[in-house]
Amino acid sequence: MSTGELLVGCDIVVASMSTVSDEAACQRKPVIDFMSDIALGIHEKTAGRRDWEPCNEGASFPVHGDTGALAHAMHGLLAEGSPLRVEQRKNQERMFPLPRERGEAVRLMHETIVKFLK
């Protein structure tokens, strides 16, 4: 079973600076990025920065190595209608907008590929 298939049944996703958190945000799932100092160091070496854009944009909630803070964030994001969840969902919709019409995503991908081929 793929990660994408598992995400469909998830109530919340806890990742660590992974495209899994992006995919969950696209599905409007509550998302937490749990980041240890080690994970931040590896990300800094590979990406040249210590921050994670989905967290910066509010589409994912950052927790820095504290399991107590992780439990608190999970509780806040799972509470339907909580200000934390409402704000995150709004940010997910802004960062990862859904296509306005059927086929729009494919059209945009096609246009992008054609630009690279020119």
KOLLODREN-803560 format. One record per atom (N, C-alpha, C, O): residue in one letter; x, y, z. Coordinates in steps of 0.05 Angstrom, whole numbers, plus 32768, in hexadecimal, padded with zeros to 4 digits. Each point is the difference from the previous one (the first is absolute). Example, Ala and Ser with C-alpha at 12.3 -4.5 7.8 and 13.67 -1.06 7.14 Angstrom:
BEGIN
a81087F8E809C
a7FEE80188000
a801280188000
a80158000800D
s7FE480157FE5
s801080188001
s7FF18016800E
s800A80168004
END
This chain:
BEGIN
m80117FE98000
m7FEF80178000
m801280198000
m80138001800F
s7FE780127FE0
s801080187FFE
s7FF980148016
s7FEB7FFE800D
t802780157FF7
t7FFB80158014
t7FE7800F7FF9
t7FF080078012
g800D7FFF7FD5
g7FE8800F7FF7
g7FE67FF18007
g7FEC800D8007
e80157FD97FF7
e7FE87FF08007
e7FFB8000801E
e7FE980018009
l802D7FFF8006
l7FFD8001801E
l7FF5801B8009
l7FF180028013
l801880147FE0
l7FF7801A8008
l7FE280047FFF
l7FF5800E8010
v7FFE7FE57FDD
v7FE380037FFD
v7FF27FF9801B
v7FEC800D8007
g801D7FDF8007
g7FF37FF78019
g800B800D8019
g7FF67FFA8016
c801D80187FE8
c800C800D8017
c7FEF8017800B
c7FF4800F7FF0
d800C7FF3802A
d7FF38017800D
d801480178003
d7FF880178000
i80227FE28002
i801580148004
i801A7FF37FF5
i80037FE88000
v800F80297FF7
v801A7FF67FF5
v8016800E8010
v800180198002
v80117FD78008
v8019800A800C
v80177FF77FEF
v80047FE87FFC
a800A802B7FF8
a80177FFA7FEE
a8018800F800A
a7FFF800D8015
s80167FF17FDC
s801880108007
s800C800B7FE7
s80127FF57FF3
m7FE480238005
m8009800E7FE9
m80017FEE7FE7
m80157FFC7FF4
s7FD47FFA8006
s7FFD7FEC7FEA
s7FEA80097FED
s7FEE800F8007
t80137FE67FE1
t7FEB80067FED
t7FE67FF3800A
t7FEA80077FF6
v80177FE7801C
v7FE87FF4800C
v7FEF8016800D
v7FE880007FFE
s80268013800F
s7FF08016800D
s7FF480127FEA
s7FEA800A8004
d80237FFA7FE6
d7FF4800F7FEA
d7FE87FF27FF5
d7FEB800C7FFB
e80177FD98001
e7FEA7FF17FF5
e7FE880008013
e7FE980027FF7
a801D7FFC8023
a7FEA80018014
a7FF3801C8000
a7FE780028002
a802980137FFB
a7FF5801B7FFF
a7FEE80047FE8
a7FEB800D8001
c801D7FE77FE9
c7FEF80017FE7
c7FE57FF28005
c7FEC80087FF4
q80147FE4801D
q7FE77FF28007
q7FF2800D8017
q7FEB7FF68009
r801F80218000
r7FF5800F8016
r7FFF7FF1801B
r7FED80028010
k80277FED7FF4
k80037FF28019
k800F80118014
k801180107FF7
p7FEA7FED8022
p8011800E8014
p801C7FF57FFE
p80047FE77FFF
v8010802A8000
v801C7FF87FFC
v8012800D8015
v7FFF80178006
i80137FD88005
i801580098012
i801A7FF77FF4
i80037FE97FF8
d801180298007
d801B7FF87FF9
d80117FFF801A
d80058015800C
f80027FD37FFD
f80107FFC8018
f801D80017FF8
f80097FEE7FF1
m800680268019
m801B80047FF6
m80147FFE8017
m800080118012
s80117FDB7FEC
s80167FFE8014
s801780127FF6
s800180087FE9
d80127FFC8028
d8018800F7FF8
d800F7FF27FEA
d800B800C7FEE
i7FF57FD98013
i800D7FF07FEC
i7FF280047FE5
i800E80057FEB
a7FD87FF98015
a7FF180047FE7
a8004801C7FF4
a800380047FE8
l7FFD8010802A
l8005801C7FF7
l801B80037FF4
l8004800E7FEC
g80107FE58020
g801C80017FF6
g80027FF37FE4
g800D800A7FEE
i7FE67FDF800F
i80007FF27FE6
i7FF280117FEB
i800A80037FE9
h7FE08009801E
h7FF180117FED
h801180187FF9
h800180087FE9
e800D8003802A
e801180187FFA
e80167FF87FED
e800780107FEE
k80057FD98015
k80157FF77FEE
k7FF67FFB7FE4
k800D80077FEC
t7FDB7FEE8011
t7FF67FF97FE6
t7FF280177FF2
t800180037FE8
a7FF1800E8028
a7FF080167FF4
a800C801B8004
a7FF780147FF4
g801E7FED801D
g800D801A8005
g7FF080128013
g800680188001
r7FE77FDD800D
r7FF080108013
r7FF57FEE8016
r7FFD7FE87FFB
r7FFE8024801C
r7FF57FF08017
r7FE280018002
r7FF47FF0800F
d800080217FE3
d7FE280038002
d7FF37FEE7FEB
d800C7FF77FED
w7FDA80058017
w7FF07FEF7FEF
w7FE880117FF6
w7FF080088011
e800E7FFC7FD5
e7FEC80137FF5
e7FE47FFA8009
e7FF180138007
p80057FD47FF9
p7FE47FFC8009
p7FFB8009801C
p7FEB800A8007
c802A7FF5800B
c7FFD800A801B
c8000801F7FFF
c7FF1800D800E
n80217FFE7FE2
n8002801D7FFE
n7FE5800C7FF7
n7FF880168008
e7FFB7FDB7FE5
e7FE780097FF5
e7FE77FF98010
e7FEA80087FF9
g801A7FE8801C
g7FEA7FF88011
g7FF07FE87FF7
g7FEC7FF9800C
a801D7FFA7FDE
a7FF27FE87FF6
a80077FE78011
a7FF17FEC7FFE
s802480168011
s80087FEA8012
s8009800E801A
s800A80168000
f7FF17FDC8016
f8007800B801B
f801B7FF58008
f80047FE88002
p800F802A8004
p801B7FF68008
p80027FF9801D
p7FF6800F8012
v80167FDB7FF4
v80077FF8801C
v801D7FF97FFF
v80097FEE7FF1
h8007801F8021
h801D7FFC8000
h80097FED8017
h8008800A8015
g7FF67FDC7FE6
g800C7FEC8011
g7FF47FFC801B
g800C7FF28011
d7FDD801A7FF5
d7FF47FFE801B
d7FE67FEF7FFD
d7FEC80097FF5
t80157FDF8017
t7FE97FEE7FFE
t7FE7800A800E
t7FEA7FFB7FF8
g801A8015801D
g7FEA800C800E
g7FF280147FEE
g7FE880027FFF
a8028800E7FF3
a7FF580147FED
a7FF37FF27FE9
a7FEC80097FF5
l801E7FDF8003
l7FF47FF17FEB
l7FE47FF78008
l7FED80027FF1
a80107FF38027
a7FE67FF7800A
a7FED80188002
a7FE87FFD7FF9
h8021801A8010
h7FEF80188002
h7FF780097FE4
h7FE980067FFD
a80297FFA7FF0
a7FF980087FE5
a7FEC7FEC7FF3
a7FEE80097FF3
m80167FDD8012
m7FEE7FEC7FF5
m7FE38005800C
m7FED7FFF7FF1
h801280068028
h7FE68005800D
h7FF380187FF4
h7FE880007FFA
g802780168002
g7FF580197FF5
g7FF77FFC7FE3
g7FEC800C7FF8
l80237FE57FF8
l7FF97FFD7FE4
l7FE97FEC7FFC
l7FF280027FEC
l800B7FEC8026
l7FEA7FEC7FFE
l7FE5800A800A
l7FEB7FF47FFA
a801680228014
a7FE7800C800B
a7FF2800F7FE9
a800880157FF8
e7FE27FDF7FFE
e7FF2800C7FE9
e7FF7801C8007
e7FF480058015
g8013800E7FD9
g7FF8801C8004
g8013800F8012
g7FFB80188005
s801B7FDC8004
s8013800E8011
s800D80167FF0
s80047FFD7FE7
p8003801A8025
p800D80167FF1
p80197FF67FF2
p800680097FEA
l800A7FE58023
l80187FF67FF4
l7FFA7FF17FE6
l800D80047FEC
r7FDF7FEB8014
r7FF87FF07FE9
r7FF480117FEA
r80077FFD7FE8
v7FE880168020
v7FF480127FEC
v801580107FF2
v7FFF80037FE7
e801480088027
e801680107FF5
e80117FEF7FED
e800780087FEA
q80007FDF801F
q80107FEF7FF0
q7FF27FF97FE5
q800D80017FEB
r7FDA7FF98017
r7FF17FF87FE7
r7FFF80187FED
r80037FFD7FE8
k7FF9801B8022
k800080187FF0
k801B80037FF2
k800280077FE8
n80147FF58027
n801B80027FF4
n80057FEA7FEC
n800E80047FEC
q7FE87FE48019
q80037FEA7FED
q7FF180077FE6
q800B7FFB7FEA
e7FDE80108018
e7FF080077FE8
e800F80167FF0
e7FFF80007FE7
r800E80128027
r800F80167FF3
r80197FF57FF3
r800780077FE9
m80087FE88025
m80197FF67FF6
m7FFD7FEA7FEA
m80107FFF7FED
f7FDB7FF18016
f7FFB7FEA7FED
f7FE380037FF5
f7FEF7FEF8007
p800C80247FE9
p7FE480047FF6
p7FF87FE97FEE
p80107FF57FF1
l7FD680048011
l7FF57FEB7FEE
l7FFB800C7FE5
l7FFA80187FFD
p80097FD87FEE
p7FFA800A7FE5
p7FE3800A7FFE
p7FEE7FF4800C
r800E80217FE5
r7FE5800C7FFE
r7FEE7FF07FEE
r7FE87FFF8003
e80247FF37FE9
e7FF07FF07FEE
e800E7FE67FF9
e80187FFE8003
r7FD97FEF7FF5
r800A7FE57FF9
r801580037FEA
r7FFA800C7FEC
g801D7FE78017
g801580017FEC
g801380178003
g801580017FF2
e7FE680128020
e801180178002
e801C7FF8800A
e8014800B7FF6
a7FEE7FE2801D
a801A7FF8800A
a80117FF47FE9
a801880057FFE
v7FDC7FEA7FF2
v800E7FF37FEA
v800980157FEC
v80167FFF7FF6
r7FD880158004
r800880157FED
r80188010800B
r801280067FF1
l7FEE80018029
l8016800E800B
l801A7FF08000
l8015800B7FFA
m7FE97FDB800B
m80187FEF7FFE
m800B7FFF7FE4
m801880027FFB
h7FD67FFC7FF1
h80077FFF7FE4
h800F801A7FF9
h801580007FF3
e7FDF80178014
e800C801A7FFA
e801C8002800C
e8012800B7FF4
t7FF17FEC8024
t801A8001800E
t80157FEF7FF2
t801780087FFC
i7FE17FE07FFC
i80137FEE7FF2
i8008800C7FE5
i801780007FF8
v7FD5800B7FFA
v8006800D7FE6
v801480178003
v801280037FEF
k7FEB800D8027
k801380168005
k801C7FF68003
k8013800C7FF6
f7FF07FDD8019
f801B7FF58004
f800C7FF47FE7
f801980007FFD
l7FD67FF77FF0
l800A7FF47FE8
l800980157FEB
l800F7FFA7FEE
k7FE8801F8016
k800780157FEC
k801C800B8005
k800980117FF2
END
